[in-house]
Amino acid sequence: MPADPLHRAGTPQRSTTSQPPSGSGASAIEVRRSARRRRTVSAYREGDRTVVLIPARMSEAEEQRWVNVMLDKLAAQESKRVIGDAELAERAERLSLQYFDGRARAASVRWVTNQNTRWGSCTPSEGSIRLSHRLQGMPEYVVDYVLLHELAHLLVPGHGPRFWRLLEAYPRTERARGYLEGVVAADRLPRQAAPREE
C-alpha cells in the first residue's frame, strides 16, 4: 500500500476496512486512524475503495457517524452536476412509475430559490411540485426521497398513516430523512464544534 502523504513515516495509525451494505453499489471503505490527526476528517476515492481519514482518538460510534457523513459528502460532490427542470420532471415520472405504479402525475416539477425552510412543496390541486435549490448537489437518493415525498402528496394530501405507507416502498427513506435532519442540525451548530473536513 502506498504511503499516506498526510502522515510522516513512523506516525502510529490504525487502518480498518469494511464492506458497504449489500446492494448499495458503494465501494469498500477503508478507515485510517492517525495520532497526528487532531481535528480533521477527510475522505477520497482510491481505485475501488473509499478512504476515510480520522483522528485516532475517535470512538467507534464517532467513526461510523463520520464515515456516513463523508460517504454522503463524496456522493454529493460527485453528483454536483445540477439537473434542470425538464430532467427533474422526467426523474419524478420515473420515480412515480417505479414506486407508485405511475399514479402520481405531476403537471410541473421545478427548482425554486424561495424555499429556505422546507425542502419541497406540492400543490395537489394544480399538480405542481417545487424543490428547494438547496437540494442541488446533495446525493441523488436524497433528491429522489424529496421528489417521492412530494409525489406522494399528489395521492395523499396530508402526513397520515396512508402517506407514510406510500413512502415505505422507497428503501432509502430513513437514510434520506436522517441526511436532511443532519443538514438542519449542522446548520444550527457553531462551526468550531465539529471536526473540520478537508
Secondary structure as the mmCIF struct_conf table of DSSP 4:
data_model
#
loop_
_struct_conf.conf_type_id
_struct_conf.id
_struct_conf.beg_label_comp_id
_struct_conf.beg_label_asym_id
_struct_conf.beg_label_seq_id
_struct_conf.end_label_comp_id
_struct_conf.end_label_asym_id
_struct_conf.end_label_seq_id
TURN_TY1_P TURN_TY1_P1 PRO A 5 LEU A 6
BEND BEND1 HIS A 7 HIS A 7
TURN_TY1_P TURN_TY1_P2 ALA A 9 GLY A 10
STRN STRN1 GLN A 13 SER A 18
HELX_LH_PP_P HELX_LH_PP_P1 GLN A 19 PRO A 21
TURN_TY1_P TURN_TY1_P3 SER A 22 GLY A 23
BEND BEND2 SER A 24 SER A 24
STRN STRN2 ALA A 28 SER A 34
BEND BEND3 ALA A 35 ARG A 36
BEND BEND4 ARG A 39 ARG A 39
STRN STRN3 VAL A 41 VAL A 41
STRN STRN4 SER A 42 GLU A 46
TURN_TY1_P TURN_TY1_P4 GLY A 47 ASP A 48
STRN STRN5 ARG A 49 PRO A 55
TURN_TY1_P TURN_TY1_P5 ALA A 56 ARG A 57
HELX_RH_AL_P HELX_RH_AL_P1 GLU A 60 GLU A 78
TURN_TY1_P TURN_TY1_P6 SER A 79 SER A 79
BEND BEND5 ARG A 81 ARG A 81
HELX_LH_PP_P HELX_LH_PP_P2 VAL A 82 ILE A 83
HELX_RH_AL_P HELX_RH_AL_P2 ASP A 85 PHE A 100
TURN_TY1_P TURN_TY1_P7 ASP A 101 GLY A 102
BEND BEND6 ALA A 107 ALA A 107
STRN STRN6 SER A 108 VAL A 112
BEND BEND7 THR A 113 ASN A 114
BEND BEND8 ASN A 116 THR A 117
BEND BEND9 TRP A 119 TRP A 119
STRN STRN7 GLY A 120 THR A 123
TURN_TY1_P TURN_TY1_P8 PRO A 124 GLY A 127
STRN STRN8 SER A 128 SER A 132
HELX_RH_3T_P HELX_RH_3T_P1 HIS A 133 LEU A 135
TURN_TY1_P TURN_TY1_P9 GLN A 136 GLY A 137
BEND BEND10 MET A 138 MET A 138
HELX_RH_AL_P HELX_RH_AL_P3 GLU A 140 LEU A 155
BEND BEND11 PRO A 157 GLY A 158
BEND BEND12 GLY A 160 GLY A 160
HELX_RH_AL_P HELX_RH_AL_P4 PRO A 161 LEU A 167
TURN_TY1_P TURN_TY1_P10 GLU A 168 ALA A 169
BEND BEND13 TYR A 170 TYR A 170
TURN_TY1_P TURN_TY1_P11 PRO A 171 ARG A 172
HELX_RH_AL_P HELX_RH_AL_P5 THR A 173 ARG A 188
BEND BEND14 LEU A 189 LEU A 189
HELX_RH_3T_P HELX_RH_3T_P2 ARG A 191 ALA A 193
BEND BEND15 ALA A 194 ALA A 194
STRN STRN9 GLU A 197 GLU A 197
#
